[in-house]
Amino acid sequence: MTRRAPAPLKNDPLTERALSWLVHLHSGSETAQDWDDYHDWKMAHPSHAEAAARAEHVWSRLGPALKPPRRMARQAAGTLAVCLILAGGGALAVSSFPGWFADQATGLGEIRTVALDDGSSVVMDSDTRFDIDFTAPQRRIRLFDGQIFVTVAADPARPFIVEAGGGEVQALGTAFNIRHDDTKTAVSVTEHAVRVSLIKPEARLDLTQGNGVDFDPATGLGRPHAVDVENVTAWRRGEILFDGRPLGAVVAEMGRYRRGAIFFTDDRLKHLPVTGMFSTRDADEFLTALEKTLPVRVLRLPYLTLIRPRSD
């Protein structure tokens, strides 16, 4: 018997309901009863079964990124870490989960300024975490992830250093921007200069105002390049400017300011060029703008947004 392929995704309430089921069933908080209820819902009417087939087809096309997370394993690891801390093994547990207990952290969509004891200040972008380690010889910040803009108070006797991604950025002047995502770190100087040092492979350069550099442990220290300071720091005003950036990169950037995952049903859409200024305070308005300016449709569900060709 030949099995008929599921129909293309339709933007109808039943398909949206089926996708909502799938989101919950792969959330890590699902129960055996939830799976039974989903099965009963599918069997309640042929239209439900058809909607479920469409939703499951889309889900399967999203690939390994949407495979059920090992939530139970992560919860067990977290419980173990707490037990180790309570048992006196705190150093081992905390070092296993860097950034979990950061001195400063922002939530999704939150932008906050932190005043430091020495008179310096740090503006934190959304979903950012760092530790503060000020001693008599030096002032040090350890950036675990996210983006910060640092304005440094002068103190020649105590260097100011930001540590991130296997490298160090030492202030030689007043202000700079640094972003660390996964393994990549990007530095941009807005006033005076900084010294960027990579620990392994060993490298060092001085970076002056209006210039930036990227580095990561795999490729080392990149070449200095000119940056548009206003664009680089626009996030502090709740804005991001894109000039011909691929849609995939744009979605990844804007996804840092909203809850829920965003996926493409067709990878070719990721290469569409995007130009415009968008507000980080209203990431959903960004999705609406995509539908108005690009040949895409956006299907929004709890915790999941799908971007698909307009012809679907």
N, C-alpha and C positions, 0 to 999 in steps of 0.2 A: 504494500500500500504506500502510495506517495504522499508524503506529508507536505501540506501547503505551507509556504512561508508566511509569517505574520505580515499583516498589512502595514503600510507605513504609519509612522506616528501621527496621530491626529490630536489637535488641540481641543479635546472634548472632556467634559467632566469625568466620565468613566475612566478614560486613560489617565487623567491626572490623579484620580483616586487610586488606580492601580500602582502608579509610580510612587504615590505617597506610602502605600503599603510596603513597597520594596525598600524605600528609604528607611522606614522603621525597622523592617526585618533584617537590615544590614547595619543597624546603628550600634549594636553591641548591647542594647538594653532589651532586646526582644526575648520573648518566652516561647515555650513550646505551644502554649495556648494561642499566641499570636499567629503562629504558622497554621494552626488548625482553623483559626478564624479567617485567615486569608484564603485557605482552600475552600471553606464554606462559602465565602463571598464569591469566589470564581465560579463555583458550581450553582449559585443561586439563579443564574440566568445566562443564556448564550451570549448576550451582549457583554456581560461581565467577563466571560471567558475570552472573548475577542479582545477586549480592552487589556486584559492581563497579558495576552500573547503579544500585543503591540508593546506594552511596557517592558516585558521581559526581554523582548528582542532588542529594544533600545539599551536596556541595562547591560546585556551581554556585549553590545558594541562598544561600551565605555571601557572595556578591557580590565586589566588587573588593578587599575587604580580604584575600582569599586568592588573588589573582592571583599568578603566579610573580614573586618579587621580583627586582629587577635586581641580583642578588648579584654577578655578574661586574663590573658597572659600579662597585659599591661597593668591591670588592676592588681594581679597577684604580685607583680614586681613592686608596685607602689606600696602594697601592704608589707612586703618584705623590707622595703627601705625604712618604713616607719618602725618596724620591729627592731631593725638593726640600730636605729637611732636610740630607741628606748633601752636597748640592751647595752648601749655604750659603744656601738660600732658606727657612730654617726659619721666619722670621716670617710669611711668606705662607702656608706650609703649615699651621702651627699655628692661625693665625687663621681658616682655612677650616673647621676642625673644632673648635669651642669645646668645652672640657671633656674632650677625648680624653686630655689629659695633665694632668688636674687634680691638685692637690697631695694632696687627700684624696678617696677614693672607696670606697663600699661595694657589695657584691654583692647579689644578690637574697636577701631574707630576713635580711640582716645588719643588726644595730643596734650601733653602736659609738660610744664616747665619745672625743673628741680633746681633749687638754689643750694649750692654746695657751701660747706663751712668756710672755704677760703675766699669766697666772694665770686667764684666762677658760677656759671649756670649751664644747664643741659636741657635742651628741648627734646622731648621724647616723642617719637612717632608712634603710630598704632602698633600694638603687639611687639613691644620692645622690652628687653630686660638687660640690666647691668648691675654689677657690684661696684662698690666704692671702697678703695683701700688707700687712705691717706696716712702717711707716716712722716716722721721728721725729715728723712732724706728726699722723699718724692711724693707726688700725688698721682694715683693710678686708678683708672676705670677699666673694668673688664666687661666688654660688650659681648653678651651671649648671642643675641640676635636682634634684628630690627634696625632702626635708624635713629641717629641723634645728631643734634647741632650743638656744638660746644663753643661757648664764649669763655675764654680763659683769663682769670685775674693774674696780673703780673706778680711773679715771685721767683726771682732769679736763683734763689737758694734751693728751690724745690721744683724740679721739672714736672710738667703735667703730661701724662702719657695715657693714651687709650690703647688697650690691648684687644685685638679681635682677629679671629681667623688665622692664628699662627703668625701674626705680625704686630708691630707696634707703631703708633703714630704719636710723635712727640711734638707738642706745640712749641713753635719758635716765634709765635706772635699772638694773635688775638682769637680768631674764630675759624672753625672748619666744620665740615659735614662728613659723617662717616656712616656707611650702611653695610651691614653684614647679613647675608642670606645664605644659608647652607654653608658652602665653603668659600664663596666669593665675597670679597670685601672691596668697597669703593670709597675713595677719599677725595674730597673736593675742598679746596682752600678758598675761603671768602675774604679773609683779611690776613695780610703778612705772609707767614710761611709755616710749614710743618716738616718734620723729618720722618720719613716712612722707612721702617726697617723690617725686613722679613727674616724670621729666625731660621727657617729651613725651606728651600735653599737660601743661604745667607746672601742678603742684598740690602742696599740702602740708597736712598736718594732724598734730596731736599726739594720740596714742592712749594712753589710760590703762588701768590694770590691769582685767582682766575684759572688755575690748572687743577687737574685731577689725575688719579692713577688707580688702577684696579690691581688686585693681587689675590692669589689663592695658592695653597700648598702644591697643587698639581702643576701649574704653569709658571709659578714664581711671580716676580714683580713685573707688571706690564710697563708700557711706555707712557710717559706723561702726555697729557693731551689737554687742550683748552676746553673749558666748561663754561656754560652759561649759568652764572651764579644765581640769577633770578629763577631760572627754571629748576635748578638743582634743589633750591631751598623753598620752592613754592608750596611744598607739603606743609610747611609751618603755618601757612595761611589757609590750609584746607583745600589746596588746589594742586592738580597735576596736569602738566602740559605734555601732549604727545604730538610729535611731528613725523608722520609717516611710519609710526611704529607698527609692527605686526600685531594683529588682533590678539593672538595667543599671549604675547608678552604684556599687552595692555590689560587683558582680563586677569592675568596673574598679579599685576600690580594693583588693580582696583580691588581684587579679591582680598587684599590685606586689610581692607576697611569694612568688610561686611561678613556676617556669619553665613555659613553654608558653603557647599562646594559648587563650583561652576565647571561644567564639562561641555565639550563639543561633540555632536553626533557625527560630524564630518570634519576630519583633520584639515582639509583644504581651507576651511574657514579661518584657521589660525593665521594664515598668511595675508589676509586682507589688510590693507594699510589703514591706519587710523590717525587722524589729525584733529586736535581740538583740546580745549581746556575743560577739565571735569572737576567737580567738587568731591572731595573725599568724605564730606559730611552727609552726602546723599548718594551712596553708591547705586541705589536702585534707579535713580534718575539716569545714571550712566547707562544702565541696561536699556532703558526706554530710548535713549538717544541712539543706541546701536541699531535698533529696529527702524528708526527714522532715516538713518544715513547709510546703512549697509544692507546688502541683500540677505538678511538673517531674520529669524524669528526667535523670540526668547520665551521659553516655557518655565515658569517659576512654580516651585513646589516647596514645601517645608524642608529646609536644610539642603535643597538641591535645585540648581538652575541649569537648564539645558539650552544651549545655543545651537540652532539647526538652520539649514538652508531655507530661505523663504519659500522655495518651491515645494518643500515637504508638506 
